[in-house]
Amino acid sequence: IYHFHQKNGFACVVLSDVLELVQFLFVVTFSTFLLCCVDYDVLFATRPLNQSHVPEHTKVTLPDAVLPALQCARRIRGNGWLLFLLVLAGMVWLCRLVTALRRLVGYWEIRSFYIRALGIPADELCNHSWQSVQARLLALQRRQPLCVPRRELTELDIHHRILRFRNYTVAMVNKSLLPVRFHLPLLGPVVFLTRGLQFNLELLLFRGPAALFQNTWSLRPQVKRAGTRRALAQGL
């Protein structure tokens, strides 16, 4: 519900996913074109375009440096590594397409929830702040409980739900449980956390098969028992 509001509704989510897929295709296509379909000797004037007919002072244009389509296709087919990378990129694009379609199905259900349960039409979502949406959500919880364990919800409960993974990450950094602080010669202590390392830590701790959470908000029961912590730590 929160991410749907922050992304400004279903139409913006669809447009964002479509543009991301188009962007991926454009980057792969344009990179392949620059690699196989451009004669850089002609482009940078290290070889004359036509020694017998074109004077030396003639300016080289971009169309002069672009190879014909058949020659470009032959160069692509003759490069085994490039074909492998293109197949790999196609598989990644298909995975992103399937992920986007699954996400759209979920967002369509959230769109229906906004319209039917919260009384916010799709074209009026941009006029509602998150505080307004949250107030309607709390009022709905009092009329028709959405969260079974608790009759009353507060703003703090919702914020804890939204920021659960981030709060745990911050707490583990503060407790020096995550390897993000290093002592380098001459530079002293530094903090180093790349996006790749962050993704792997989140997959390991929050979303993987051995994660601490059984869903997006609650810990697994065995994690809460002190007697099983050592075995769980060794398994993790």
Secondary structure by P-SEA (a helix, b strand, c coil): caaaaaaccaaaaaaaaaaaaaaaaaaaaaaaaaacccccccccccccccccccccccccccccccccaaaaaaaaaacaaaaaaaaaaaaaaaaaaaaaaaaaaaaaaaaaaaaccccccccccccccaaaaaaaaaaaaaacccccccccccaaaaaaaaaaaaaaaaaaaaacccccccccccccbbbbbcaaaaaaaaaacccccccccccccccccccccccaaaaaaaac
